Amino acid sequence: MKKQTVEVFHALMKKGWIDRTENIDIWRYYEDPEIQEELETMKDGLSFELIRSGDRIYLVPTQDNDLFLKNNVDFRKDISANKEVRTRDIYLMNYFSIFILYTFYHGEGTDPRCREFISKEDAIKEFSDHCRACIKGADTAKQTDYSDNFIQLANAWLSKTDGPVDSRKFDERYGILNRLLIKFNAQHDDLFYEESGNIRPSRKLDNLMPYFLRKERIAQMQEWINEVNNHAADI
């Protein structure tokens, strides 16, 4: 294996991407067909994909990857949660994060983004409305399409008070959101950032969402979110 291939892979591992303007030498190495061939071999063995978006190359672990994907222990570390934090709240944060992603990216075509920003206040309100719809829809339909787990998480969210805007308590809604934003920031996943009380997607997220939200996945997310709201009458 060429030494430059190792340097490219190291750079990708360090930040998750390389940029044509920021990593000029590394980018030049990457453009070597022999290096790309060696990276292709590594992709198969280490279960990752390389995604090109404009002037960036991203390293994205696949579902078979047992080295790069994060588990609940990593999640707790990212949000600075101690062992006393309930696993239910960790799953609730995962649920909330999917909702936020859907809020921004449920369009069709090559650019699924459909929103520039959302205020923290609106994020909490819209997720609360969704949880009420989830519970009411399940009661109305008299079925378990939404899964007992979803209902439990929705009830867990609605049982929390709003709390102060800067809260980090797990028994408060703003606390859950603010902890989630810690995980979303540039020091960890680099997916969203907060600006003057508004939540905005990062460049990385804009670049990668067309890959993650291919047509069939968008349809699945739309069906999941819309079924909840369609089965609910006036909230």
Rosetta constraint file for C-alpha pairs under 8 A:
AtomPair CA 1 CA 5 HARMONIC 6.96 0.50
AtomPair CA 1 CA 6 HARMONIC 7.88 0.50
AtomPair CA 1 CA 38 HARMONIC 7.03 0.50
AtomPair CA 2 CA 6 HARMONIC 7.01 0.50
AtomPair CA 2 CA 35 HARMONIC 7.18 0.50
AtomPair CA 3 CA 7 HARMONIC 6.50 0.50
AtomPair CA 4 CA 8 HARMONIC 6.20 0.50
AtomPair CA 4 CA 26 HARMONIC 7.91 0.50
AtomPair CA 4 CA 29 HARMONIC 6.22 0.50
AtomPair CA 4 CA 35 HARMONIC 7.35 0.50
AtomPair CA 5 CA 9 HARMONIC 6.21 0.50
AtomPair CA 5 CA 29 HARMONIC 7.39 0.50
AtomPair CA 5 CA 30 HARMONIC 7.52 0.50
AtomPair CA 5 CA 35 HARMONIC 5.40 0.50
AtomPair CA 5 CA 36 HARMONIC 7.98 0.50
AtomPair CA 5 CA 38 HARMONIC 7.03 0.50
AtomPair CA 5 CA 39 HARMONIC 7.01 0.50
AtomPair CA 6 CA 10 HARMONIC 6.00 0.50
AtomPair CA 7 CA 11 HARMONIC 6.18 0.50
AtomPair CA 7 CA 26 HARMONIC 7.18 0.50
AtomPair CA 8 CA 12 HARMONIC 6.27 0.50
AtomPair CA 8 CA 26 HARMONIC 5.72 0.50
AtomPair CA 8 CA 27 HARMONIC 7.78 0.50
AtomPair CA 8 CA 29 HARMONIC 7.05 0.50
AtomPair CA 8 CA 30 HARMONIC 6.54 0.50
AtomPair CA 9 CA 13 HARMONIC 6.13 0.50
AtomPair CA 9 CA 39 HARMONIC 7.77 0.50
AtomPair CA 10 CA 14 HARMONIC 6.08 0.50
AtomPair CA 11 CA 15 HARMONIC 6.75 0.50
AtomPair CA 11 CA 16 HARMONIC 7.71 0.50
AtomPair CA 11 CA 17 HARMONIC 7.26 0.50
AtomPair CA 11 CA 18 HARMONIC 6.63 0.50
AtomPair CA 11 CA 26 HARMONIC 7.62 0.50
AtomPair CA 12 CA 16 HARMONIC 4.86 0.50
AtomPair CA 12 CA 17 HARMONIC 4.81 0.50
AtomPair CA 12 CA 18 HARMONIC 5.90 0.50
AtomPair CA 12 CA 58 HARMONIC 7.09 0.50
AtomPair CA 12 CA 59 HARMONIC 6.12 0.50
AtomPair CA 13 CA 17 HARMONIC 7.46 0.50
AtomPair CA 13 CA 59 HARMONIC 7.37 0.50
AtomPair CA 16 CA 58 HARMONIC 5.83 0.50
AtomPair CA 16 CA 59 HARMONIC 5.40 0.50
AtomPair CA 16 CA 60 HARMONIC 7.58 0.50
AtomPair CA 17 CA 56 HARMONIC 6.55 0.50
AtomPair CA 17 CA 57 HARMONIC 5.37 0.50
AtomPair CA 17 CA 58 HARMONIC 4.24 0.50
AtomPair CA 17 CA 59 HARMONIC 5.95 0.50
AtomPair CA 18 CA 22 HARMONIC 7.45 0.50
AtomPair CA 18 CA 23 HARMONIC 6.11 0.50
AtomPair CA 18 CA 26 HARMONIC 7.56 0.50
AtomPair CA 18 CA 27 HARMONIC 7.04 0.50
AtomPair CA 18 CA 56 HARMONIC 5.65 0.50
AtomPair CA 18 CA 57 HARMONIC 5.41 0.50
AtomPair CA 18 CA 58 HARMONIC 6.76 0.50
AtomPair CA 19 CA 23 HARMONIC 5.41 0.50
AtomPair CA 19 CA 24 HARMONIC 7.57 0.50
AtomPair CA 19 CA 27 HARMONIC 7.09 0.50
AtomPair CA 19 CA 55 HARMONIC 5.72 0.50
AtomPair CA 19 CA 56 HARMONIC 4.51 0.50
AtomPair CA 19 CA 57 HARMONIC 6.66 0.50
AtomPair CA 20 CA 24 HARMONIC 5.55 0.50
AtomPair CA 20 CA 27 HARMONIC 5.63 0.50
AtomPair CA 20 CA 55 HARMONIC 5.21 0.50
AtomPair CA 20 CA 56 HARMONIC 6.25 0.50
AtomPair CA 21 CA 55 HARMONIC 7.47 0.50
AtomPair CA 23 CA 27 HARMONIC 5.87 0.50
AtomPair CA 24 CA 28 HARMONIC 6.26 0.50
AtomPair CA 25 CA 29 HARMONIC 6.31 0.50
AtomPair CA 26 CA 30 HARMONIC 6.24 0.50
AtomPair CA 27 CA 31 HARMONIC 6.42 0.50
AtomPair CA 28 CA 32 HARMONIC 7.04 0.50
AtomPair CA 29 CA 35 HARMONIC 7.06 0.50
AtomPair CA 30 CA 35 HARMONIC 6.14 0.50
AtomPair CA 30 CA 36 HARMONIC 6.26 0.50
AtomPair CA 31 CA 35 HARMONIC 7.48 0.50
AtomPair CA 31 CA 36 HARMONIC 7.06 0.50
AtomPair CA 32 CA 36 HARMONIC 6.37 0.50
AtomPair CA 33 CA 37 HARMONIC 6.15 0.50
AtomPair CA 34 CA 38 HARMONIC 6.37 0.50
AtomPair CA 35 CA 39 HARMONIC 6.18 0.50
AtomPair CA 36 CA 40 HARMONIC 6.14 0.50
AtomPair CA 37 CA 41 HARMONIC 6.56 0.50
AtomPair CA 38 CA 42 HARMONIC 6.43 0.50
AtomPair CA 39 CA 43 HARMONIC 6.10 0.50
AtomPair CA 40 CA 44 HARMONIC 6.66 0.50
AtomPair CA 41 CA 45 HARMONIC 6.55 0.50
AtomPair CA 42 CA 46 HARMONIC 5.80 0.50
AtomPair CA 42 CA 47 HARMONIC 7.90 0.50
AtomPair CA 43 CA 47 HARMONIC 5.37 0.50
AtomPair CA 43 CA 48 HARMONIC 5.08 0.50
AtomPair CA 43 CA 49 HARMONIC 6.19 0.50
AtomPair CA 43 CA 50 HARMONIC 7.99 0.50
AtomPair CA 44 CA 48 HARMONIC 7.23 0.50
AtomPair CA 46 CA 65 HARMONIC 6.68 0.50
AtomPair CA 46 CA 67 HARMONIC 7.99 0.50
AtomPair CA 47 CA 61 HARMONIC 6.18 0.50
AtomPair CA 47 CA 62 HARMONIC 5.62 0.50
AtomPair CA 47 CA 63 HARMONIC 7.88 0.50
AtomPair CA 47 CA 64 HARMONIC 6.08 0.50
AtomPair CA 47 CA 65 HARMONIC 5.04 0.50
AtomPair CA 48 CA 59 HARMONIC 6.68 0.50
AtomPair CA 48 CA 60 HARMONIC 5.46 0.50
AtomPair CA 48 CA 61 HARMONIC 4.12 0.50
AtomPair CA 48 CA 62 HARMONIC 5.13 0.50
AtomPair CA 48 CA 65 HARMONIC 6.92 0.50
AtomPair CA 49 CA 59 HARMONIC 5.87 0.50
AtomPair CA 49 CA 60 HARMONIC 5.10 0.50
AtomPair CA 49 CA 61 HARMONIC 6.20 0.50
AtomPair CA 49 CA 62 HARMONIC 6.82 0.50
AtomPair CA 50 CA 57 HARMONIC 6.43 0.50
AtomPair CA 50 CA 58 HARMONIC 5.51 0.50
AtomPair CA 50 CA 59 HARMONIC 4.86 0.50
AtomPair CA 50 CA 60 HARMONIC 6.25 0.50
AtomPair CA 51 CA 57 HARMONIC 5.56 0.50
AtomPair CA 51 CA 58 HARMONIC 5.04 0.50
AtomPair CA 51 CA 59 HARMONIC 6.58 0.50
AtomPair CA 51 CA 60 HARMONIC 7.24 0.50
AtomPair CA 51 CA 208 HARMONIC 7.73 0.50
AtomPair CA 51 CA 211 HARMONIC 7.94 0.50
AtomPair CA 52 CA 56 HARMONIC 5.92 0.50
AtomPair CA 52 CA 57 HARMONIC 4.55 0.50
AtomPair CA 52 CA 58 HARMONIC 6.43 0.50
AtomPair CA 53 CA 57 HARMONIC 6.36 0.50
AtomPair CA 53 CA 58 HARMONIC 7.87 0.50
AtomPair CA 53 CA 207 HARMONIC 5.82 0.50
AtomPair CA 53 CA 208 HARMONIC 7.66 0.50
AtomPair CA 61 CA 65 HARMONIC 5.88 0.50
AtomPair CA 61 CA 68 HARMONIC 6.16 0.50
AtomPair CA 61 CA 69 HARMONIC 6.52 0.50
AtomPair CA 63 CA 69 HARMONIC 7.73 0.50
AtomPair CA 65 CA 69 HARMONIC 6.32 0.50
AtomPair CA 70 CA 74 HARMONIC 5.56 0.50
AtomPair CA 70 CA 75 HARMONIC 6.87 0.50
AtomPair CA 71 CA 75 HARMONIC 6.23 0.50
AtomPair CA 72 CA 76 HARMONIC 6.10 0.50
AtomPair CA 72 CA 90 HARMONIC 7.52 0.50
AtomPair CA 73 CA 77 HARMONIC 6.34 0.50
AtomPair CA 74 CA 78 HARMONIC 6.19 0.50
AtomPair CA 75 CA 79 HARMONIC 6.47 0.50
AtomPair CA 75 CA 90 HARMONIC 7.78 0.50
AtomPair CA 75 CA 183 HARMONIC 7.70 0.50
AtomPair CA 76 CA 80 HARMONIC 5.97 0.50
AtomPair CA 76 CA 81 HARMONIC 4.92 0.50
AtomPair CA 76 CA 82 HARMONIC 7.17 0.50
AtomPair CA 76 CA 90 HARMONIC 7.62 0.50
AtomPair CA 77 CA 81 HARMONIC 6.22 0.50
AtomPair CA 78 CA 182 HARMONIC 7.12 0.50
AtomPair CA 78 CA 183 HARMONIC 5.40 0.50
AtomPair CA 78 CA 188 HARMONIC 6.73 0.50
AtomPair CA 79 CA 179 HARMONIC 5.47 0.50
AtomPair CA 79 CA 180 HARMONIC 6.75 0.50
AtomPair CA 79 CA 182 HARMONIC 5.85 0.50
AtomPair CA 79 CA 183 HARMONIC 5.61 0.50
AtomPair CA 80 CA 179 HARMONIC 7.99 0.50
AtomPair CA 81 CA 85 HARMONIC 6.30 0.50
AtomPair CA 85 CA 89 HARMONIC 7.11 0.50
AtomPair CA 85 CA 90 HARMONIC 7.90 0.50
AtomPair CA 85 CA 170 HARMONIC 7.54 0.50
AtomPair CA 86 CA 90 HARMONIC 6.87 0.50
AtomPair CA 87 CA 91 HARMONIC 6.40 0.50
AtomPair CA 88 CA 92 HARMONIC 6.08 0.50
AtomPair CA 88 CA 153 HARMONIC 7.26 0.50
AtomPair CA 89 CA 93 HARMONIC 6.15 0.50
AtomPair CA 89 CA 170 HARMONIC 7.24 0.50
AtomPair CA 90 CA 94 HARMONIC 6.47 0.50
AtomPair CA 91 CA 95 HARMONIC 6.21 0.50
AtomPair CA 91 CA 153 HARMONIC 7.70 0.50
AtomPair CA 92 CA 96 HARMONIC 6.13 0.50
AtomPair CA 92 CA 153 HARMONIC 5.72 0.50
AtomPair CA 92 CA 156 HARMONIC 7.90 0.50
AtomPair CA 92 CA 157 HARMONIC 7.44 0.50
AtomPair CA 93 CA 97 HARMONIC 6.02 0.50
AtomPair CA 93 CA 176 HARMONIC 6.81 0.50
AtomPair CA 93 CA 177 HARMONIC 7.79 0.50
AtomPair CA 93 CA 180 HARMONIC 6.57 0.50
AtomPair CA 94 CA 98 HARMONIC 6.36 0.50
AtomPair CA 95 CA 99 HARMONIC 6.42 0.50
AtomPair CA 95 CA 153 HARMONIC 8.00 0.50
AtomPair CA 96 CA 100 HARMONIC 6.25 0.50
AtomPair CA 96 CA 127 HARMONIC 7.26 0.50
AtomPair CA 97 CA 101 HARMONIC 6.20 0.50
AtomPair CA 97 CA 180 HARMONIC 7.51 0.50
AtomPair CA 98 CA 102 HARMONIC 6.17 0.50
AtomPair CA 99 CA 103 HARMONIC 6.11 0.50
AtomPair CA 99 CA 127 HARMONIC 7.23 0.50
AtomPair CA 100 CA 104 HARMONIC 6.54 0.50
AtomPair CA 100 CA 123 HARMONIC 7.45 0.50
AtomPair CA 101 CA 105 HARMONIC 5.91 0.50
AtomPair CA 102 CA 106 HARMONIC 5.51 0.50
AtomPair CA 102 CA 221 HARMONIC 7.22 0.50
AtomPair CA 103 CA 114 HARMONIC 7.93 0.50
AtomPair CA 103 CA 115 HARMONIC 7.45 0.50
AtomPair CA 104 CA 113 HARMONIC 5.60 0.50
AtomPair CA 104 CA 114 HARMONIC 5.61 0.50
AtomPair CA 104 CA 115 HARMONIC 5.10 0.50
AtomPair CA 104 CA 116 HARMONIC 7.49 0.50
AtomPair CA 104 CA 117 HARMONIC 7.77 0.50
AtomPair CA 105 CA 112 HARMONIC 5.07 0.50
AtomPair CA 105 CA 113 HARMONIC 4.33 0.50
AtomPair CA 105 CA 114 HARMONIC 5.83 0.50
AtomPair CA 105 CA 115 HARMONIC 7.49 0.50
AtomPair CA 105 CA 209 HARMONIC 7.61 0.50
AtomPair CA 106 CA 112 HARMONIC 5.61 0.50
AtomPair CA 106 CA 113 HARMONIC 6.56 0.50
AtomPair CA 106 CA 114 HARMONIC 6.71 0.50
AtomPair CA 106 CA 218 HARMONIC 6.32 0.50
AtomPair CA 106 CA 221 HARMONIC 7.91 0.50
AtomPair CA 106 CA 222 HARMONIC 7.05 0.50
AtomPair CA 107 CA 111 HARMONIC 6.98 0.50
AtomPair CA 107 CA 112 HARMONIC 3.95 0.50
AtomPair CA 107 CA 113 HARMONIC 5.82 0.50
AtomPair CA 107 CA 114 HARMONIC 5.82 0.50
AtomPair CA 107 CA 218 HARMONIC 7.92 0.50
AtomPair CA 108 CA 112 HARMONIC 5.14 0.50
AtomPair CA 108 CA 215 HARMONIC 7.35 0.50
AtomPair CA 108 CA 218 HARMONIC 7.75 0.50
AtomPair CA 109 CA 215 HARMONIC 7.76 0.50
AtomPair CA 110 CA 210 HARMONIC 6.13 0.50
AtomPair CA 111 CA 210 HARMONIC 6.54 0.50
AtomPair CA 112 CA 209 HARMONIC 7.49 0.50
AtomPair CA 112 CA 210 HARMONIC 6.61 0.50
AtomPair CA 112 CA 213 HARMONIC 7.71 0.50
AtomPair CA 113 CA 206 HARMONIC 7.52 0.50
AtomPair CA 116 CA 200 HARMONIC 6.60 0.50
AtomPair CA 116 CA 201 HARMONIC 7.75 0.50
AtomPair CA 117 CA 198 HARMONIC 6.26 0.50
AtomPair CA 117 CA 199 HARMONIC 5.50 0.50
AtomPair CA 117 CA 200 HARMONIC 4.76 0.50
AtomPair CA 117 CA 201 HARMONIC 7.40 0.50
AtomPair CA 118 CA 122 HARMONIC 6.39 0.50
AtomPair CA 118 CA 123 HARMONIC 6.33 0.50
AtomPair CA 118 CA 198 HARMONIC 5.52 0.50
AtomPair CA 118 CA 199 HARMONIC 5.32 0.50
AtomPair CA 118 CA 200 HARMONIC 6.93 0.50
AtomPair CA 119 CA 123 HARMONIC 6.15 0.50
AtomPair CA 119 CA 197 HARMONIC 5.90 0.50
AtomPair CA 119 CA 198 HARMONIC 4.14 0.50
AtomPair CA 119 CA 199 HARMONIC 5.91 0.50
AtomPair CA 120 CA 124 HARMONIC 6.31 0.50
AtomPair CA 120 CA 177 HARMONIC 7.86 0.50
AtomPair CA 120 CA 197 HARMONIC 6.06 0.50
AtomPair CA 120 CA 198 HARMONIC 5.87 0.50
AtomPair CA 120 CA 199 HARMONIC 6.61 0.50
AtomPair CA 121 CA 125 HARMONIC 6.24 0.50
AtomPair CA 122 CA 126 HARMONIC 5.86 0.50
AtomPair CA 123 CA 127 HARMONIC 6.08 0.50
AtomPair CA 124 CA 128 HARMONIC 6.00 0.50
AtomPair CA 124 CA 173 HARMONIC 7.04 0.50
AtomPair CA 124 CA 174 HARMONIC 7.50 0.50
AtomPair CA 124 CA 177 HARMONIC 7.80 0.50
AtomPair CA 125 CA 129 HARMONIC 6.15 0.50
AtomPair CA 126 CA 130 HARMONIC 6.14 0.50
AtomPair CA 127 CA 131 HARMONIC 6.17 0.50
AtomPair CA 128 CA 132 HARMONIC 6.25 0.50
AtomPair CA 128 CA 157 HARMONIC 7.40 0.50
AtomPair CA 128 CA 158 HARMONIC 6.64 0.50
AtomPair CA 129 CA 133 HARMONIC 6.15 0.50
AtomPair CA 129 CA 235 HARMONIC 7.57 0.50
AtomPair CA 130 CA 134 HARMONIC 6.05 0.50
AtomPair CA 130 CA 228 HARMONIC 7.42 0.50
AtomPair CA 130 CA 229 HARMONIC 6.96 0.50
AtomPair CA 131 CA 135 HARMONIC 6.33 0.50
AtomPair CA 131 CA 151 HARMONIC 7.99 0.50
AtomPair CA 131 CA 154 HARMONIC 4.77 0.50
AtomPair CA 131 CA 155 HARMONIC 7.36 0.50
AtomPair CA 131 CA 157 HARMONIC 7.57 0.50
AtomPair CA 131 CA 158 HARMONIC 7.27 0.50
AtomPair CA 132 CA 136 HARMONIC 6.04 0.50
AtomPair CA 132 CA 154 HARMONIC 7.27 0.50
AtomPair CA 132 CA 158 HARMONIC 7.78 0.50
AtomPair CA 132 CA 235 HARMONIC 7.16 0.50
AtomPair CA 133 CA 137 HARMONIC 5.57 0.50
AtomPair CA 133 CA 228 HARMONIC 5.98 0.50
AtomPair CA 133 CA 229 HARMONIC 5.53 0.50
AtomPair CA 133 CA 231 HARMONIC 7.59 0.50
AtomPair CA 133 CA 232 HARMONIC 5.21 0.50
AtomPair CA 133 CA 233 HARMONIC 7.94 0.50
AtomPair CA 133 CA 235 HARMONIC 6.85 0.50
AtomPair CA 134 CA 138 HARMONIC 6.17 0.50
AtomPair CA 134 CA 146 HARMONIC 7.26 0.50
AtomPair CA 134 CA 150 HARMONIC 7.95 0.50
AtomPair CA 134 CA 151 HARMONIC 6.84 0.50
AtomPair CA 134 CA 154 HARMONIC 7.13 0.50
AtomPair CA 134 CA 228 HARMONIC 4.95 0.50
AtomPair CA 134 CA 229 HARMONIC 6.90 0.50
AtomPair CA 134 CA 232 HARMONIC 7.34 0.50
AtomPair CA 135 CA 139 HARMONIC 6.33 0.50
AtomPair CA 135 CA 151 HARMONIC 6.00 0.50
AtomPair CA 135 CA 154 HARMONIC 7.06 0.50
AtomPair CA 135 CA 155 HARMONIC 7.68 0.50
AtomPair CA 136 CA 140 HARMONIC 6.03 0.50
AtomPair CA 136 CA 231 HARMONIC 7.68 0.50
AtomPair CA 136 CA 232 HARMONIC 5.62 0.50
AtomPair CA 136 CA 233 HARMONIC 7.79 0.50
AtomPair CA 137 CA 141 HARMONIC 5.95 0.50
AtomPair CA 137 CA 228 HARMONIC 5.97 0.50
AtomPair CA 137 CA 229 HARMONIC 7.11 0.50
AtomPair CA 137 CA 230 HARMONIC 7.59 0.50
AtomPair CA 137 CA 231 HARMONIC 4.46 0.50
AtomPair CA 137 CA 232 HARMONIC 4.35 0.50
AtomPair CA 137 CA 233 HARMONIC 7.64 0.50
AtomPair CA 138 CA 142 HARMONIC 5.81 0.50
AtomPair CA 138 CA 143 HARMONIC 6.04 0.50
AtomPair CA 138 CA 144 HARMONIC 6.62 0.50
AtomPair CA 138 CA 145 HARMONIC 7.37 0.50
AtomPair CA 138 CA 146 HARMONIC 6.66 0.50
AtomPair CA 138 CA 228 HARMONIC 7.86 0.50
AtomPair CA 138 CA 231 HARMONIC 7.45 0.50
AtomPair CA 139 CA 143 HARMONIC 7.40 0.50
AtomPair CA 140 CA 231 HARMONIC 6.92 0.50
AtomPair CA 140 CA 232 HARMONIC 7.15 0.50
AtomPair CA 141 CA 231 HARMONIC 6.75 0.50
AtomPair CA 144 CA 148 HARMONIC 6.73 0.50
AtomPair CA 146 CA 150 HARMONIC 6.06 0.50
AtomPair CA 146 CA 151 HARMONIC 6.93 0.50
AtomPair CA 146 CA 228 HARMONIC 7.41 0.50
AtomPair CA 147 CA 151 HARMONIC 6.55 0.50
AtomPair CA 148 CA 152 HARMONIC 6.09 0.50
AtomPair CA 149 CA 153 HARMONIC 6.21 0.50
AtomPair CA 150 CA 154 HARMONIC 6.07 0.50
AtomPair CA 151 CA 155 HARMONIC 6.14 0.50
AtomPair CA 152 CA 156 HARMONIC 6.05 0.50
AtomPair CA 153 CA 157 HARMONIC 6.24 0.50
AtomPair CA 154 CA 158 HARMONIC 6.30 0.50
AtomPair CA 155 CA 159 HARMONIC 6.04 0.50
AtomPair CA 156 CA 160 HARMONIC 6.85 0.50
AtomPair CA 157 CA 173 HARMONIC 7.15 0.50
AtomPair CA 160 CA 171 HARMONIC 5.51 0.50
AtomPair CA 160 CA 172 HARMONIC 5.16 0.50
AtomPair CA 160 CA 173 HARMONIC 6.05 0.50
AtomPair CA 161 CA 171 HARMONIC 7.10 0.50
AtomPair CA 161 CA 172 HARMONIC 5.04 0.50
AtomPair CA 161 CA 173 HARMONIC 6.12 0.50
AtomPair CA 162 CA 172 HARMONIC 5.33 0.50
AtomPair CA 162 CA 173 HARMONIC 4.75 0.50
AtomPair CA 162 CA 174 HARMONIC 5.82 0.50
AtomPair CA 163 CA 167 HARMONIC 6.32 0.50
AtomPair CA 163 CA 172 HARMONIC 5.25 0.50
AtomPair CA 163 CA 173 HARMONIC 6.53 0.50
AtomPair CA 163 CA 174 HARMONIC 6.03 0.50
AtomPair CA 163 CA 175 HARMONIC 7.29 0.50
AtomPair CA 164 CA 174 HARMONIC 6.68 0.50
AtomPair CA 165 CA 174 HARMONIC 5.77 0.50
AtomPair CA 165 CA 175 HARMONIC 7.95 0.50
AtomPair CA 166 CA 174 HARMONIC 6.92 0.50
AtomPair CA 166 CA 175 HARMONIC 7.23 0.50
AtomPair CA 166 CA 178 HARMONIC 7.23 0.50
AtomPair CA 167 CA 172 HARMONIC 7.25 0.50
AtomPair CA 167 CA 174 HARMONIC 5.63 0.50
AtomPair CA 167 CA 175 HARMONIC 4.48 0.50
AtomPair CA 167 CA 178 HARMONIC 7.01 0.50
AtomPair CA 168 CA 172 HARMONIC 7.66 0.50
AtomPair CA 168 CA 174 HARMONIC 6.94 0.50
AtomPair CA 168 CA 175 HARMONIC 3.70 0.50
AtomPair CA 168 CA 176 HARMONIC 6.63 0.50
AtomPair CA 168 CA 178 HARMONIC 6.02 0.50
AtomPair CA 168 CA 179 HARMONIC 6.10 0.50
AtomPair CA 169 CA 174 HARMONIC 7.83 0.50
AtomPair CA 169 CA 175 HARMONIC 4.49 0.50
AtomPair CA 169 CA 176 HARMONIC 6.84 0.50
AtomPair CA 170 CA 175 HARMONIC 5.49 0.50
AtomPair CA 170 CA 176 HARMONIC 5.47 0.50
AtomPair CA 171 CA 175 HARMONIC 7.16 0.50
AtomPair CA 171 CA 176 HARMONIC 7.63 0.50
AtomPair CA 172 CA 176 HARMONIC 6.39 0.50
AtomPair CA 173 CA 177 HARMONIC 6.33 0.50
AtomPair CA 174 CA 178 HARMONIC 5.92 0.50
AtomPair CA 175 CA 179 HARMONIC 6.11 0.50
AtomPair CA 176 CA 180 HARMONIC 6.19 0.50
AtomPair CA 177 CA 181 HARMONIC 6.19 0.50
AtomPair CA 178 CA 182 HARMONIC 6.45 0.50
AtomPair CA 179 CA 183 HARMONIC 6.81 0.50
AtomPair CA 180 CA 184 HARMONIC 6.27 0.50
AtomPair CA 181 CA 185 HARMONIC 6.03 0.50
AtomPair CA 181 CA 192 HARMONIC 7.19 0.50
AtomPair CA 181 CA 193 HARMONIC 7.17 0.50
AtomPair CA 181 CA 194 HARMONIC 7.59 0.50
AtomPair CA 182 CA 188 HARMONIC 7.61 0.50
AtomPair CA 183 CA 187 HARMONIC 7.93 0.50
AtomPair CA 183 CA 188 HARMONIC 5.60 0.50
AtomPair CA 183 CA 189 HARMONIC 6.11 0.50
AtomPair CA 183 CA 190 HARMONIC 7.96 0.50
AtomPair CA 184 CA 188 HARMONIC 6.38 0.50
AtomPair CA 184 CA 189 HARMONIC 5.17 0.50
AtomPair CA 184 CA 190 HARMONIC 5.44 0.50
AtomPair CA 184 CA 191 HARMONIC 5.05 0.50
AtomPair CA 184 CA 192 HARMONIC 5.26 0.50
AtomPair CA 184 CA 193 HARMONIC 6.92 0.50
AtomPair CA 185 CA 189 HARMONIC 6.13 0.50
AtomPair CA 185 CA 190 HARMONIC 4.77 0.50
AtomPair CA 185 CA 191 HARMONIC 6.34 0.50
AtomPair CA 185 CA 192 HARMONIC 5.82 0.50
AtomPair CA 185 CA 193 HARMONIC 5.51 0.50
AtomPair CA 186 CA 190 HARMONIC 3.92 0.50
AtomPair CA 186 CA 191 HARMONIC 7.23 0.50
AtomPair CA 186 CA 192 HARMONIC 7.81 0.50
AtomPair CA 186 CA 193 HARMONIC 7.45 0.50
AtomPair CA 190 CA 202 HARMONIC 6.57 0.50
AtomPair CA 190 CA 204 HARMONIC 6.96 0.50
AtomPair CA 190 CA 205 HARMONIC 7.66 0.50
AtomPair CA 191 CA 201 HARMONIC 5.97 0.50
AtomPair CA 191 CA 202 HARMONIC 5.22 0.50
AtomPair CA 191 CA 203 HARMONIC 7.95 0.50
AtomPair CA 191 CA 204 HARMONIC 6.56 0.50
AtomPair CA 191 CA 205 HARMONIC 5.27 0.50
AtomPair CA 192 CA 199 HARMONIC 6.53 0.50
AtomPair CA 192 CA 200 HARMONIC 5.47 0.50
AtomPair CA 192 CA 201 HARMONIC 4.32 0.50
AtomPair CA 192 CA 202 HARMONIC 5.05 0.50
AtomPair CA 192 CA 205 HARMONIC 7.59 0.50
AtomPair CA 193 CA 199 HARMONIC 5.80 0.50
AtomPair CA 193 CA 200 HARMONIC 5.50 0.50
AtomPair CA 193 CA 201 HARMONIC 6.44 0.50
AtomPair CA 193 CA 202 HARMONIC 6.59 0.50
AtomPair CA 194 CA 198 HARMONIC 5.50 0.50
AtomPair CA 194 CA 199 HARMONIC 4.68 0.50
AtomPair CA 194 CA 200 HARMONIC 6.31 0.50
AtomPair CA 195 CA 199 HARMONIC 6.44 0.50
AtomPair CA 195 CA 200 HARMONIC 7.35 0.50
AtomPair CA 201 CA 205 HARMONIC 6.18 0.50
AtomPair CA 201 CA 206 HARMONIC 6.82 0.50
AtomPair CA 202 CA 206 HARMONIC 6.41 0.50
AtomPair CA 203 CA 207 HARMONIC 6.16 0.50
AtomPair CA 204 CA 208 HARMONIC 6.23 0.50
AtomPair CA 205 CA 209 HARMONIC 5.82 0.50
AtomPair CA 206 CA 210 HARMONIC 7.66 0.50
AtomPair CA 208 CA 212 HARMONIC 6.44 0.50
AtomPair CA 209 CA 213 HARMONIC 5.56 0.50
AtomPair CA 210 CA 214 HARMONIC 6.10 0.50
AtomPair CA 212 CA 217 HARMONIC 7.53 0.50
AtomPair CA 213 CA 217 HARMONIC 5.25 0.50
AtomPair CA 213 CA 218 HARMONIC 5.36 0.50
AtomPair CA 214 CA 218 HARMONIC 6.26 0.50
AtomPair CA 215 CA 219 HARMONIC 6.28 0.50
AtomPair CA 216 CA 220 HARMONIC 6.36 0.50
AtomPair CA 217 CA 221 HARMONIC 6.28 0.50
AtomPair CA 218 CA 222 HARMONIC 6.05 0.50
AtomPair CA 219 CA 223 HARMONIC 6.03 0.50
AtomPair CA 220 CA 224 HARMONIC 6.20 0.50
AtomPair CA 221 CA 225 HARMONIC 6.17 0.50
AtomPair CA 222 CA 226 HARMONIC 5.68 0.50
AtomPair CA 223 CA 227 HARMONIC 5.77 0.50
AtomPair CA 224 CA 228 HARMONIC 6.81 0.50
AtomPair CA 225 CA 229 HARMONIC 6.78 0.50
AtomPair CA 226 CA 230 HARMONIC 5.83 0.50
AtomPair CA 227 CA 231 HARMONIC 6.19 0.50
AtomPair CA 228 CA 232 HARMONIC 6.78 0.50
